[in-house]
Every structure is written in structure tokens, then in C-alpha cells.
Amino acid sequence: MDTLPAPFVPPAPTPRKTPPSTLEMIRIVYRNPLELWGEPSYNEPYISVSGIGGPLVIANDPALIRHVLVDNAKNYRMATVRQKILRPILRDGLLTAEGDVWKRSRKAMAPVFTPRHIFGFARPMLERSLAFAERYETGGTVDVATDMTMLTYDILAETLFSGEIAGEPGSFASQIDRLFETMGRVDPLDLLRAPDWLPRLTRLRGRKTMAYFRKIVADTITMRSERMKSAPDEVPEDFLTLLLRAEGPSGLTRGEIEDNIITFIGAGHETTARALGWTIYCLAEAPWEREPIEREIDAVLAREPDPVKWLDAMPLTRAAFEEALRLYPPAPSINREPIVPEQWRDLYIPPKAAVLIMPWTIHRHRKLWDRPDAFMPSRFHPENRDRIDRYQYLPFGAGPRVCIGASFAMQEAIIALAVLMSKYRFNTTPETRPWPVQKLTTQPEGGLPMTVERRNPAA
Ligand code: HEM
């Protein structure tokens, strides 16, 4: 039997040996929180410390995670810091809503994310991926990181609005990037839990962009709702139509529909793009993993034209994507705060503690994974999956607030990978030196410059 090369170990900060000073900590949080965590965060079941802004609990033990996210979820609200960053942008969208508004919205939105509707999006996902892939026909060097954000934006714009956006479509896409770049940042003042009246300089610039962006979304909603009245049989079955059907006294208000459109863009576009970029990068650095995936994709595409079936038919492709989600979870930190303090086994969770459930450290935890830093998609092959505890792998969170778009994202990722990898091969160059940085998502600093070539020039 051939022996495979040693697994590829992609770039990541080494756990700190000593804690940083307070000043250094603020600087790291602002620049890249992934560089903050020390050896204990990757080795201990939990850590309870007094942080710069108050008590901090880092939860790594799957049983503790289950306790916070599922069994006693009613005792946990969204962490104050996270809300301060996201609520000004997303308001009462599902990601930032709490209490009764969240409960009503989640219920009203469940029908939007049924398998039937998600399957309905497979065709536009395929069409957008095929159209997007054409740009690679000429080969050359491309930035896969930027390209994937454009591809997932194309797919989201199509599945949200079917291209029917008020105003200039081009400006909409560029406004999104500016909005999240300027608004969605941790401000050092948030971390210090400074009072709200102190202006956050990092966010001031985003206000104008946001007003403009919200107006486009509001106009788009009005345009569609008028069309639903005048020509109900002709409206596309996209997210916007589905959300407008959920409008009503026990469903969503018009303002919440607007908030949720913005939430879907914020939560569903860059996340999937980052995971796709990291997958393509890791596979390029591990060609012995890539070849069987290419063969799998070729075989499935040759016999199965229906993209709805691809997710189940491509276990190796899916495993590589899941392994990239493990190593580079697009949402690297899930943050909660107890409503009342409580005791869990030996751990006291004090009032107002920031409880951090960090896929970043949990997915690389020394006691939970074999060779935690290595890219080894076989962990996720169907025969090995049972060995992974439900609460040690949390790319989409868990419990009542689990990602509502997870099936959408998985289907989208497999369709995009199948289209791209059936036609092209992406390779790294000496300039491909990404460094994972936590902004809103886990981004590759330095981008992912890669060469692209056609796989079957004769085909
Ligand atoms: C690879 C892609 C994605 C990843 C890694 C991801 C990750 C997550 C995570 C970890 C949460 C839980 C946050 C928490 O508990 O605090 C979440 C929630 C959420 N996600 Fe995703 N997501 C992805 C794609 C999407 C897509 C495509 C959409 C929408 C179309 C979406 C919409 C949402 C919404 C609305 C919530 C809030 C759910 C609630 O609180 O009830 N996500 N996501």
C-alpha cells in the first residue's frame, strides 16, 4: 500500500506560553483576537479568570458547552460585547434579537429554511457558480479569498432577491463590504465595557454607509411587496418572497424583514466564502487529499445532473469542507452571558461573566482531537464521524440558536466546490502565505493568491 505524505499543517498562531500585559491584550484584541489564547485555552476543560472588562469563562468541555448552549440555554443571553458590535447593524434580525422577538422571529422563519426551500435554491446556486467559474477560463493568478466572497455574494443576491434590487446593483455589493468593514469591529471601548454614550470611533464612519444601505433594502422590499399584490403568480420563490409571506401579527414586522435581509447578508455571505477559500487552499497544499476528491466530483457529475443530490453523493468533498470549517471556523467565537450566576460541577459562573465558547480553541483542543493542527479530512469520513462529540465540533453553533442557514451553506459549498474543482485546479505560489485573522469572520490576511489552470483542457 502507498504511504501518504505527512498531513499538511496550515498556518495558525502558536498558543502563548505567558499571558500578555493588559495593554498588549488590548492591542491583540483589536488586531487579531486569535493570537490571544495561551496553552491553557487549548488544554483545559474550562478557564475562569478576571478579564480586563470583568469575569471571563472559557468553555472547552463538550459537556459544559452542551449545558450552556442547550440544557440551560434559557439562562444565557447573547454577550454584551457581541451585541454592541452587531446590534447597531442588524438590529432585530435573528442573530441579534433576544427574548420574545427572537422566539417569534425564529418560529416565523422556520418555514423559510425547510429542506424543500433549500433544495429550491440548488439550481440558482449551480447557475451562479457556473457563470462565475467562466472567469477562470483564461488561467493566471487570482485571489481565491476575494473571489469566493464575490461568488457567495452572487449566490446570496440571487437567492435573496433574484437580482431584483432597487438602485444600482453594483453599488449594493460595494456598500456591503464597507458596511461590515467599518461597523462590525470590536472597539477597545466595548471590551472595557465602557458606557454606550462614549462614541466608538471605529464605528462612526459606517453610519452613512448604513443609512444608504438600509434605504436600498427598504426600497427593494417595497418593490417586491407591491409586485406580490399586483402579480402574485409571477414573483420568484426567493428569500424575500418567503420572508414577506411570513409578515403579519404573529410573524415578522416589515422592519424585522429588513433586519433579517441584512442579517442574512451579514451572517451568510462572508462566512461561507471564508470556508470555501480555506478549503481550496488546504487542498492545494495537500494534493494527495485533493485527487480522490476530484475523482469523486467527476464521477458524481457524470451520473447525477441534479445538484440537490450532490451533498449526499460527495462524502469526501464534504469532509474536506468540514475539516476546513474545523481548522478555520468562520465564526470563531460564540459568546454568552448568564442571566443569573450558576454553578456547573466545580465551576462557578459569576454574574455578568463573558462565557466564551470558541470553536477556534475547541476545534484545536489538545485533549479532544488527534493531531489537532493538521488538515486531515478523513476525520469526517462517514465511518469516523461517530468519534466526534456533537459539542466538540461547532462551526454552526448548537442548541436553540444554532445557525438557521447551515443546510443552505453546506449545499452551497458543495455545489460551488463541485463546479470549481471539476473544471479547474488551484495551486499555491510562493506568495500564498495566509495568516488567519479574526475580524467578523476568520479571514486569510494576505489573501489567497493562487494560480488557476484548467483540469481537462480537452474537455
Ligand atoms: C459556513 C457558513 C456559516 C457559518 C460557519 C455560520 C455560523 C453560525 C453560527 C456559529 C451561529 C450561532 C451563533 C451563536 O449561537 O451565537 C449562526 C447563527 C446564524 N446564522 Fe449562520 N453560519 C453560516 C451560514 C449562514 C447562512 C448562509 C445564513 C443565512 C442565509 C446564516 C444565518 C444565520 C442566522 C440568521 C443565525 C442566527 C440564528 C439564531 O440566533 O436563531 N448563516 N451561524
Residues whose N, C-alpha, C, O or C-beta is under 5 A from the ligand:
A	BS01	HEM	L94 L95 R106 F264 A267 G268 T271 T272 A275 P330 A331 I334 N335 L394 P395 F396 G397 P400 R401 V402 C403 I404 G405 F408 A409
